[in-house]
Amino acid sequence: MIERYSLSPIKDLWGLEEQYKRWLEIEIAVVEAFEEKNQAPQGTAEKIRSKAVINVEKILEIEKVVDHDVIAFIKGVTDEMGDEARYFHKGLTSSDVVDTAWALALKRAGEMILEELKKYYDELLQKAQKYRYLITVGRTHGIHAEPTSFGLKFLSFAAETRRNISRLEVSLERVSEAKLSGAVGNYANIDPEIEKSALLKLGLKPTDVATQVVPRDIHAEFLSVLALIGAGMERMATEIRHLQKTEVLEVQEPFRKGQRGSSAMPHKKNPILCERLTGMARMLRSYTVTGYENISLWHERDISHSSAERVILPDACMTAYYMLVKSQYLVRELVVFEERILKTFDTSFNLVYSQRVMLGLIEKGLSREDSYKTVQKCALDAWEKRTDFKNLLKEDEIIKSKINSEDFEELFSNDYYIRNIDEIYKRFGL
């Protein structure tokens, strides 16, 4: 991931030195398990821990010769060891170390992402509560539809986020599966109990059935969940982008003091953060394609997945994390123009009440077809003449004959449209 979108602490997981530290952590856990099973002298793991030196430059120099990163790591780390080096990497294959290290890294990254996802969820809930009763124009197909609650928009985003929290928690359990089962996963050179004990020390668990690698559907699922999280943020950002249009301007993403929107046009306040989130959501979805391609490997394993994973797994984690941090800020500092939201009703000449009027006629005994035609005639006239829908209805003979003035005014009450909002919030748990 480029530095521009890399945030600590998640970016700190992915450096080479951190990778080697994870590899060493795994190797030592295995030796500790050997000691517990009396397959290595007591104190061997401690000797390895005290003598192991991670020198990144040295390991990379060795790799130039051996052209194998795990072999270079083993040679570089064990150079200063004595007899205890015999137990380092004993019975293991490279993928035992690499895949278990992926499990460690993805679990740790996923936990960081989950924490930020919950913070984002809390920000959405606060906005949903604050604007629960603020009336706004609902839109379908981008066109004014009927009045609704502005807070309900955020409750919808929160509901999606809550589902994503659940999905991530499940996927974190799965991505914490690892393997220490040897060259083809059959435990020919290592005891399954060693694997179980070593992984337990690392906070991981054995995958049910491995080949030389952990099955890649596990990683594809994790990437899919990150993509869903990104898509949820994109949906929120897209809503804000539409509502920030000059001719709408019901909301505006935060614009800091000293910030500039355009190098050419000083007046500009552009929804750049929302647009950035949209672009990054596209990246997250693209990583899932490679993740799915990585599932099908030759026989017990090839390395067609390896080069791709070195890019997509860290980048997907860092992208999701960045988006969540920025989305929290976006929602928390969002500027909401309440007067503009109410004024928007005028731009469609109160046509948003058309269904309510039609249902009012039906309740008074007119057929649905005649009710629809009566209301549509006035609605189309209002739109074409750019005049108030309500005033045209007042002059319609059918309307006057069917609905008295008191009942007519009630048809334009906004309270009608949010009378069940509390029930929706209650069902959600608020």
C-alpha positions, 0 to 999 in steps of 0.5 A: 500500500502506498504511504498516502493511505497507510495508517498506523498501527495496521501498517506496522504489521506488514514490514519485512522485520515484522514478518520475520518476527512472526516466522520466529514466533512460530518456530519457537512455539513449535520447539516449545511444543517439542519440549512439552512432548520430550522431543527436544531438551528442556531449555532449547526454545529459550536458547533459540530465543536468546540467540536468534538475531533478525538481521533483515539485510543479512537475510536478504543477502542470503536470499539473493543466493538461495532464491528462497525467502524461508531458507534465507530466514532460517540460515540467517537466524540460526547462524549463531546457534549451537546444537539447538539449531537442529530443532529449528524448523524440524519436520516443517515445510516453508508453507507451515511457517508462511501460512501460520504467519498469514493467520497471525497477521490477518487475525491481528489486522482483522481485530484492528479492523473490527475495532474501527468498524465498531467505532464507525457503527457507533458514529452512524447510530449517533446520527440515526438518533439525532435525526430520527424525526427530521423529515426529508424527501425520500428518493427512488431512481434519484427522483422525489418519492415520499417523505421519510426520516433523515435519521432512517438513512443512517439507521440503514447504514448502521444495520448494514454495518452491524451485519458486517461486524457479525460477518467479520467476527465469523471470518476472523475465527476462520482466518485464524486457522493455520497448519503445521502438518508438513510438506503435503499436510499428512503429518509424516514428519511432525506429530499432530499434537505438536501442531495443536500445542504450538498453534494454541500458544499462538492463539490459532487453531489447526485447519481441519484438512490441509495440503501443503497450504491452508485452503485459500477459500478461507482467505477469499472469504476474509477478502469478501468480508472486507469488500462488503465492509468497503461497499457499505462505506461506499453506499454511505459516501454515495448518498452524501455525494448526491446530497452535496450537489449544489442544487441539493446541498442538504449535507456537506462533508467536513471542510477544514479551515485552510482547506482548498477544493480546487486549484482553479476555482476558489469557490469549490467545496468538493466531496473529495473524501466521499469520492476517495472512499468510492475509489477505495471500495473498488480496490477492495472488490478487485482484491476478491477476484484474485482471492478467488483465483487463488483457491484452485492450486495444482495438486497439494500446492503450487505458488501461483497464489503466493506473489499475489497474496503478498500484495492483496492481503496487506493492501486489503487490510490497510485499505479497509482500515483507512476507509473506516478511520476516514468514514468515522470522521466523515460521519462525525463531522458531517454538516447537515443543513436542516432548513435546506432539507425541509426546503427541498419539498418545494422543488417538486411542488409538494408532489411527494404527497401524491400517494397519500391523496390517492389513498384518501380518495380511495378511502372516500369510496372512489375506485383505485383507477379513478383515484390514480387518474385524478391525482396524476392529472393534477400532479402532471399539471403541477410539474409542467406548470411549475406550480404547487400541487396542493393548490391544484388539488384544491381546485379539482372538482372530484377532490372537492366533492370527496374530501372536506377541507379538514381531511384534505389538510391532514393528507399533507401532514408529515407526521403521517410518514414517520408515525412508525419510525419508532417501531423501526428503531425499536426493532433495531434495538434502540 
